[in-house]
Structures are given as C-alpha cells and as structure tokens.
Amino acid sequence: MATRRTTVRNLERTREKILAAALAEFSARGFAGARVDAIARRARVNKRMLYYCFGAKQDLYREILRRKIAERSEWLESTPDDFAGVLAHIYLSGGTDMDFVRLMEWEAIDSGGKKCIAETERRALFEKAVARLRVLQRRGSIPRGADLTQLFISMLSLALFPLVMPQIIRLIHGMEPTDPRFMRQRADFLRWLGDRLVKPARATRNHARRGRVPVAPLQVAVSRVQSGQLG
C-alpha cells in the first residue's frame, strides 16, 4: 500500500513538472512552435512518460487552459462587491500572469481565425464574468445603460495591456510592468478610475430622487457630434 501511494505521488509530481515545462514552452513559442521533445527536456522526463501522462500535444495544451480557466473561475467567485474593487481584482489576479498573457498572444498570432482549443469552456468563463457585472449593475454599482460586454472587454484591456506591451510601459513609466511598485500604482489607479466611472450612476440616482436626471458627459459629447458641433 505504501509503495502504491509513493508511486501515485511520484506520478503527480511528474505531471506537475511536465505542465510547468509545457507552460514555459508554449508561452515562449506558441502552440504551433512548441515541440514535445523540448517540453520533455524542460521537465527532465522522456517523451514516453509525457505521452503516458497527457497524450498528444493538444491534450497537454488543453490541460493548461483547463487549469487557467479554473483559476479564473475561482477569482470571479471572490470578486468584491464594488466595481472599483472588481477592476483592481481582475488586474491583480490575471493581469500579472506573464506566461498566460504570452500564451494568448501567440494564440492570437497563430490562430488565423480558427476555432480555439477549449473554446466552449472559455466562452462559459467570459459569460460568467459578464453575469457578475450584471449583478453589480442591478445593485446600482454600474450605470444601467452600460453595455456590459463592451465594459468587460475594456476591463480586460485595462488589466492586461501592461503585460501585452511591456516596452511601452518602460518607455512611458520607466518601470517593468512586473515591478511591485508599478503593480501597486496600477492597482491603486484602477480603483480610483473604477470609483469615478460609477459616480455618474450614483449622481443619476440622487438626482432622480429629486426629480432631476443629469445628462452624462458621454451623452453630451455624442449629441454634439451628431449635431455637427464637433468635427
């Protein structure tokens, strides 16, 4: 019995080593460029063991995505109840995962519009995220007229851009996006921004109670464009 438990533990450690090596290889070269023998060398196992644990390269890639999706699903469960907190939470949870961001960048380059691996699971995750925003909207933390799908895309952009374009961050800010000082400043800024984005919703509710509904700045700008006042 003890020997069997030891064998199981050793197999699990081997699987974890292979997954770590695969994430490093996929993030460095993309799915198309990654090689099974390179992953095996990184993990210090033979290819037969790799195939025994995970099967084909696509199965290994899918398992990495499955774990990343599970992590992000847990993060959604622990999001704060205010929009500013959610925005900072997305950044601090997923916007600091350099390997995964690089993996997604390679996928964008290589996919050519083809269906993604684990596409159904990923769509379900994003639908869950938008549903979370819908709850906040019902509670009044997000303006009622906001397009939640566009809002979520914008939130991801705010959270992920520093890792997607680290050279731009260095040129503008002088720091690496993974520098703890930059990360603290970024999280603080996102909380600040998120708080101000929802203030119009609070102001609208307060004015509505008094019988007055203010026109949002964005609505003013759109009206001016439509009337030809801006060109």
Salt bridges, closest charged atoms under 4 A:
GLU16 OE2 - ARG67 NH2 2.94
GLU25 OE2 - ARG29 NE 3.08
GLU25 OE1 - ARG42 NE 2.89
ASP37 OD2 - ARG41 NH1 3.94
GLU63 OE2 - ARG66 NH2 2.85
GLU63 OE2 - ARG67 NE 3.12
GLU71 OE1 - ARG72 NH1 3.56
GLU77 OE2 - LYS128 NZ 2.81
ASP81 OD1 - ARG132 NH2 3.09
ASP81 OD1 - ARG139 NH1 3.36
ASP97 OD2 - LYS68 NZ 2.75
ASP97 OD2 - ARG72 NH2 3.26
GLU107 OE1 - ARG122 NH1 2.68
GLU119 OE2 - ARG123 NH2 3.33
GLU121 OE2 - ARG62 NH1 3.90
GLU176 OE1 - ARG170 NH1 3.21
ASP179 OD2 - ARG181 NH2 3.00
ASP188 OD1 - ARG191 NH1 3.28
ASP195 OD2 - ARG196 NH1 3.71
ASP195 OD1 - ARG202 NH1 3.30
